[in-house]
């Protein structure tokens, strides 16, 4: 099968009308779609909540630990001139 024949076959398949769907499928599709939408909304809200909780935890940790402050020296300088 050469390229022209394949293109003609594809054009013929795409020009056909889609077969009619049974009417009883519509309520099932709507129910599934609304369920997927609710799940997606819940997942997005949960992700935003987790992101907010992580940001709050980081701010609290940074306020308590203060990682930008240099830690105190463990050794004392020698005492001279006594």
C-alpha positions in Angstrom: 0.0 0.0 0.0 1.6 3.3 -1.1 1.3 6.6 0.6 -1.6 7.9 -1.6 -3.7 4.8 -0.9 -3.1 5.1 2.9 -4.0 8.8 2.8 -7.2 8.0 0.9 -8.1 5.3 3.3 -7.5 7.6 6.3 -9.6 10.4 4.6 -12.4 7.9 4.0 -12.4 6.8 7.6 -12.4 10.4 8.9 -15.3 11.4 6.6 -17.6 8.7 8.0 -20.0 9.7 10.6 -19.6 8.4 14.1 -22.0 5.6 15.0 -25.0 6.7 17.1 -24.6 6.1 20.9 -27.3 4.6 23.0 -29.4 7.2 24.9 -29.0 5.3 28.2 -25.3 6.1 28.2 -25.9 9.8 28.9 -26.8 9.6 32.6 -23.8 7.3 33.3 -21.4 9.6 31.5 -22.8 12.6 33.4 -22.5 10.8 36.7 -18.9 9.7 36.0 -17.9 13.1 34.8 -19.3 14.9 37.9 -17.6 12.3 40.1 -14.2 12.9 38.3 -14.7 16.7 38.7 -15.4 16.3 42.4 -12.3 14.1 42.9 -10.1 16.5 40.9 -11.4 19.5 43.0 -10.8 17.6 46.2 -7.3 16.6 45.1 -6.5 20.2 44.2 -7.7 21.5 47.6 -5.8 18.8 49.4 -2.6 19.7 47.5 -3.1 23.4 48.3 -3.7 22.5 52.0 -0.5 20.4 52.1 1.5 23.2 50.4 0.2 25.7 52.9 1.0 23.4 55.8 4.5 22.9 54.5 5.0 26.6 54.2 3.8 27.2 57.7 6.0 24.4 59.1 9.0 25.9 57.3 8.3 29.4 58.7 7.9 28.0 62.2 11.1 26.0 61.9 13.1 28.9 60.5 11.8 31.2 63.3 12.8 28.7 66.0 16.2 27.4 64.6 17.3 30.7 63.0 19.6 29.0 60.4 20.9 32.3 59.2 22.6 33.0 62.6 26.2 31.8 63.0 26.4 29.3 65.8 28.4 30.3 68.9 32.0 29.3 69.1 32.8 26.1 71.0 36.2 27.3 72.2 37.0 30.4 74.1 39.9 32.7 73.2 42.9 32.6 75.4 43.0 35.0 78.3 46.1 37.2 78.2 47.1 40.2 80.3 45.9 39.1 83.7 
